[in-house]
Amino acid sequence: MKIAHLCTADQYGGAAKSAYRIHASLRRLGVQSHMYVRRKDSDDPSVTAVSPQSPEEHDFFDMQAARISEARQRWMAHLDYSLAFYTDHGKEGLALMRHIADADIVHLHWVADNFFDPTLFFTAKAMKKPVVWRLPDMAPLTGGCHFTASCTRFLTGCGACPVLESDDENDLSAKVFERRRHALGSYQGPIHFVGPCSWMATTIQSSPLTRTYTTSVVHNGVDTDLFKPTADSAFRDQHDISGDSVVITFAAFLLPEARKGLDILLAAAQTLADLDITLVFIGHVPPEPLPDIKCVSTGHIDDTSIMRDAYCASDIVVVPSTADNLPNVIFEAMACGAAVIASDVGGIADIVHPEETGLLVPAGDVAALAEALKRLTCDATAREALGKRARTYCLEHLSLDCEAHKYIKLYDSLLSGNDGE
């Protein structure tokens, strides 16, 4: 059984790391697995950075790059990075097709950022092999958005896109949506969708693009041998954090990305200025320090061991997202025994069980978040108990082998013609 994993990167961002963990776990269990990416940051020889090689591939690359540039100039010039709106043209399309020709199953992950061309892939007459498409966000279900917040236009075909500030019913989002509908409808092999949480699975089944396909839920796994409680105080010492201060950590790839809820945390934290707390911000573009509260900004951390140390130095890890799937930071922090406070959005409630493995608060509710933060800041016994139960939950339900075995069972089912059922 040969599995070809497609993902825009192998280490850059949470979705990439989740995809790589699956690939690495499968190889550890003896599966012939290979990963194909645009951006390669690891030194793993089983990961290949895809680039055009033949004259035909170079011509295709140039043509698609021009189409992407035209779309950006016409529709997306005003967008900032955090909105993450992408077209469905993929520059490496032909090269990707060459690499996956011998695979028995193609496993798609986060294939955005104009890496994957669904029209080229799904309409190729020679492509009939089973496809597993694991969705870390909503991009394959929409005309270009990765998370739609309160917008439901993707349920009817997009168009007049509020992100594009468009009132044109046939705008870029509608065109991308229709191309995706045509591409998926043209495929001659089985396609099985996977949601990393129940919310994503439900969303897949609600989309007119994907509601007719079989969908499963496979929660992300976490390396519980790496992410585990440690008593090392090096992280606190490095950042001059006293042993008595309660460390509250907020981590995201891009800290000010609106849906991650940094503004909600900052508003809630201001009510705790009379307590001995330290706010730790991990990610790109840190905020300005709050007055009267010790703040530490580490920048983005790529090294998983350092990230583990940061979780272990944290008393509370807070995830105040207003829209999300099931972020890696939650189960990594839980595996390290940190108390988690998170918004009840997306699939977070799948593993953050109130008063058992963490605390949930309504999304966007500053007062509720402030109350939860104050409660755990002032009650060491309660937060330590939450952290211990969270660690146990990860060991019992979210191990890497558990995740990998679920995918092996799915692959076997698809190859036997059962469509993953």
Summary of the structure (lengths in Angstrom):
residues: 421
radius of gyration: 21.7
end to end distance: 18.4
largest distance: 66.2
contacts: 1478
relative contact order: 0.11
helix: 40%
strand: 17%
